[in-house]
Amino acid sequence: MNPERLQLKGMLAESKKNFRTLDTEASGLVILIRALLNPYEDIKNLDMDKVLVTVKRLKDVSEEMQTLADKIKRLESELE
């Protein structure tokens, strides 16, 4: 097999692995945000600093996932 194809397959596998890792992290962050924004708690008792940090991390993870999704599509089209 062509060494360049092998390299592309390796890059694709690594990108997919990173995407799955980020997807798992994003799911955990959503659960954490829901817990931090407990609707049964008074607003004044919510830890808004933790909420803000968690939401910012979720935004970063989401952007990384979009970048990886684009890269995965590109690599898959190059392998066809």
N, C-alpha and C positions, 0 to 999 in steps of 0.2 A: 504494500500500500504506500501511496505517496506520503512522504514525511510531512508535507504541508497540511494534508488532510488530517493526519494524526494530530498535528498541533491544533488545528481548528476544532477537532473533536474534544481534545483536552480542554481547550478554552471554553467550549460549550458546556462540558460537564461541570467545570469549576463555576461558571456563571449560574447554572441551574442550582448547584449546591448552595451558593451564596444567596440566591433568590429564595430558596426554601428556608434558609436560616433567618433571613429578614422577615419572611412571611410569618414564621413562628414568633419572632420578637414582636411584630406588629399586633398579632392576636393577643399576646400577653399584655401589651400596652393598652389595648382597647379595654380589656378586662380590668386593668388597674385604674384606668380613667373612670370607668363606670363605678368602681368601688369608691374612688375618691370623691365622685360627684353623687354621693348618696342622696337621693331625693327625699329621704325621711329625716335628714339632718338639717338643722338650721344653717342658713347660708353663712352666718358669722362663725360657725364652727368648722367650716370646710377649710382644708389646707390648700389654699389657692396657689401657693408657691410650688407645691408638688404637682398640682394639676398643670400649671404652666410648663414646668420642665418636662413633664411626661408628654404633653401635647406637642411641644417642640420636637422632642425625640421622635414621636410618631410621624410628624411631618417630614423630618429628615429621612426616616426609614422609608416612607412612602415615595419620596423623590428618588432614593437609591433603587428602590424596586422598579420604578418606571424606567430608569436608566438601564438597569439590568434586563428588563423585559425587551427593550429596544435592541440591546446588544444580542440577546438570545435570538430574536427574530432575524437579525442580520446574519448571525453565524449559521443559523439553520438554512437560510436562503443560499448562503455560500456553499453549503455542503450538498445541496441538491444537484 
